[in-house]
Amino acid sequence: MKDLDFIISELKSINEPDYLKKMAHFEIDISKAFGIRVPNIRKMGKQIGKNQELSLLLWETGFHEARLLATFIGDYKQVTEMQINAWTKDFSSWGICDQACGNLFVKTPYFKSKVLEFAQAKAEFVKRTGFVLMAEAAVHLKKEPDETFLGFLPIIEREAYDSRNFVKKAINWALRQIGKRNFSLHQHVIDTANNILAQSNKKANWVALDALRELKSSAVLSKRGL
């Protein structure tokens, strides 16, 4: 299963027209989508295996599901900064943004520089990418030092005012995941959330209050021994 046309044909064969409605309900751009559940795309990705060349070709088709598949079969070791920039400019759905960040971008040597660059971008999905990278790093990069995440907190505090849906949710996600990473970062994140509230900016309040609600919950406190 290495031929591009064959793969697109296979994707079309497993589409579910009714699933497009669910995708739209979850605010996914369906202007160029077949309607396929992510587990089915992931299953196809496992059958194909890692193939960076095919990943790039799938991306160029512009189809939502083909681009998801591209994130599953891409080889992060071969991902260049140019590819990250190009794909990020193409993002039009949070699902593809998040999968590309978690499956590929965060594993590259460029993720920290991309956080700093994208977190201050004007385009909604480019800016989202910066904060999704923070969240994915907090969850998956076990060896990353606390200093990296401490450096992200002032950025979160600075940008918390951005009330655009896909940005504020990513900022909140990053704040919560950093806070759940370990005991030390938990307290720093609590302080950051309180600093955001002190801005007296209604647009920023949700980011902080929602994060505090989870980070002060018994489930999180008991899990982290707090």
C-alpha positions in Angstrom: 0.0 0.0 0.0 2.5 2.6 -1.2 0.7 4.1 -4.2 -0.9 7.5 -3.7 -3.9 7.0 -6.0 -4.6 3.6 -4.4 -4.5 5.0 -0.9 -6.9 7.9 -1.8 -9.2 5.3 -3.4 -9.0 3.2 -0.2 -9.8 6.2 1.9 -12.9 7.1 -0.2 -14.1 3.5 0.1 -14.3 3.6 3.9 -16.0 7.0 4.2 -19.1 7.5 6.2 -21.2 10.4 4.8 -23.1 10.7 8.1 -19.9 11.1 10.0 -19.3 14.4 8.1 -22.1 15.9 10.2 -20.3 14.9 13.4 -17.1 16.4 12.1 -18.8 19.6 11.4 -20.4 19.6 14.8 -16.9 19.4 16.4 -15.8 22.4 14.3 -13.7 20.5 11.9 -13.4 21.9 8.4 -15.2 19.5 6.1 -14.8 21.5 2.8 -12.4 18.8 1.6 -13.2 15.8 3.7 -14.5 12.3 3.1 -15.9 11.5 6.6 -13.7 8.9 8.1 -13.2 8.1 11.8 -9.7 8.8 13.1 -9.1 5.2 14.4 -9.8 3.9 10.9 -7.2 6.3 9.4 -4.7 5.3 12.1 -5.2 1.7 11.3 -4.4 2.3 7.7 -1.3 4.2 8.8 -0.1 1.2 10.7 -0.6 -0.9 7.7 1.5 1.5 5.6 4.2 2.1 8.1 6.6 5.1 8.2 7.1 6.6 4.8 8.2 10.2 4.7 8.0 10.6 1.0 4.4 9.3 0.9 3.5 11.4 3.8 4.5 14.6 1.9 2.5 13.4 -1.2 -0.6 12.8 0.9 -0.3 16.2 2.5 -0.3 17.9 -0.9 -3.6 16.4 -1.9 -5.3 18.7 0.6 -7.8 16.1 1.7 -8.5 16.2 5.4 -8.1 12.4 5.9 -5.1 12.2 3.7 -3.4 14.9 5.8 -4.3 13.0 9.0 -2.8 9.9 7.5 0.3 11.9 6.5 0.9 12.8 10.2 0.6 9.1 11.1 3.1 7.8 8.6 5.6 10.7 8.5 9.1 10.2 10.0 9.8 12.9 12.5 13.5 12.3 12.0 13.2 13.5 8.5 10.9 16.5 9.2 12.6 19.8 8.4 11.9 23.3 9.7 10.7 24.1 6.2 8.1 21.3 6.3 6.9 22.5 9.8 6.4 26.0 8.4 4.7 24.9 5.3 2.3 22.5 7.0 1.5 25.0 9.7 0.4 27.6 7.2 -1.9 24.9 5.7 -3.7 24.1 8.9 -7.5 24.7 8.7 -8.7 22.2 11.3 -7.7 21.7 14.9 -7.6 17.9 14.5 -4.9 18.0 11.9 -3.0 20.7 13.8 -2.9 18.6 16.9 -2.0 15.4 15.2 0.9 17.0 13.3 2.2 18.5 16.5 1.9 15.4 18.6 3.0 12.8 16.0 5.8 14.8 14.4 6.6 18.4 15.2 7.2 18.1 19.0 9.7 15.3 18.4 11.9 17.5 16.2 14.8 19.7 17.4 12.8 22.7 16.2 9.9 22.5 18.6 11.1 25.1 21.1 11.9 27.7 18.5 8.6 27.1 16.8 6.8 27.6 20.1 8.4 31.0 20.5 7.7 31.9 16.8 4.1 30.6 16.5 2.8 31.7 19.9 2.9 35.3 18.8 1.5 34.7 15.3 -1.6 36.4 14.0 -3.2 33.5 12.1 -5.4 31.5 14.4 -4.2 28.0 13.6 -0.5 29.1 13.4 -0.9 30.5 16.9 -2.7 27.4 18.1 0.3 25.4 16.9 2.6 27.1 19.3 0.5 26.3 22.3 -0.4 22.7 21.2 3.4 22.1 21.0 3.7 23.3 24.6 0.9 20.9 25.7 2.3 17.9 23.7 5.8 18.5 25.1 4.5 18.6 28.6 2.8 15.2 28.1 5.3 13.3 25.9 8.9 14.8 26.4 9.7 13.1 29.7 13.3 14.2 29.7 12.7 17.8 28.9 13.9 20.0 31.8 11.5 22.1 33.9 13.3 25.2 32.7 11.7 24.7 29.2 8.2 24.9 30.6 9.0 27.7 33.0 10.0 29.6 30.0 6.6 29.0 28.4 4.6 30.3 31.3 5.3 34.0 30.6 4.1 33.5 27.0 0.9 31.9 28.2 0.3 34.7 30.6 1.0 37.3 27.9 -1.3 35.7 25.3 -4.2 34.5 27.5 -6.3 37.4 26.3 -6.7 35.9 22.9 -10.3 34.7 22.9 -10.4 33.1 19.5 -11.8 29.6 20.1 -9.0 27.5 18.8 -6.3 29.7 20.4 -7.8 30.0 23.9 -8.5 26.3 24.1 -4.9 25.5 23.2 -3.5 28.0 25.7 -5.7 26.5 28.4 -4.6 23.0 27.3 -0.9 24.0 27.6 -1.4 25.6 31.0 -3.2 22.5 32.4 -0.7 20.0 31.0 2.3 21.9 32.3 0.7 22.1 35.7 0.1 18.4 35.8 3.7 17.5 34.8 5.2 17.5 38.3 5.0 19.0 41.8 7.3 22.0 41.1 5.6 23.1 37.9 2.1 22.7 39.4 2.7 25.6 41.8 4.3 27.8 39.1 1.2 27.2 36.9 -1.1 28.1 39.8 0.8 31.3 40.2 0.6 32.0 36.4 -3.2 31.4 36.4 -3.6 33.8 39.3 -1.5 36.4 37.4 -3.8 36.0 34.5 -6.8 36.6 36.7 -5.1 39.7 38.1 -5.1 41.2 34.6 -8.8 41.7 35.1 -9.4 40.8 31.4 -12.6 39.0 30.9 -11.3 37.4 27.8 -8.4 35.8 29.7 -10.4 34.7 32.7 -11.7 31.5 31.2 -8.2 30.2 30.4 -7.2 30.7 34.1 -10.3 29.6 35.8 -10.8 26.4 33.8 -7.1 25.5 34.5 -7.4 26.2 38.2 -10.5 24.1 38.4 -8.7 21.0 37.1 -5.3 21.7 38.8 -7.0 22.1 42.2 -9.2 19.1 41.8 -8.8 16.1 44.1 -8.0 13.9 41.2 -5.0 15.9 40.1 -3.8 16.7 43.6 -3.9 13.1 44.7 -2.2 11.9 41.5 0.7 14.3 42.0 0.9 13.8 45.7 0.0 17.4 46.4 
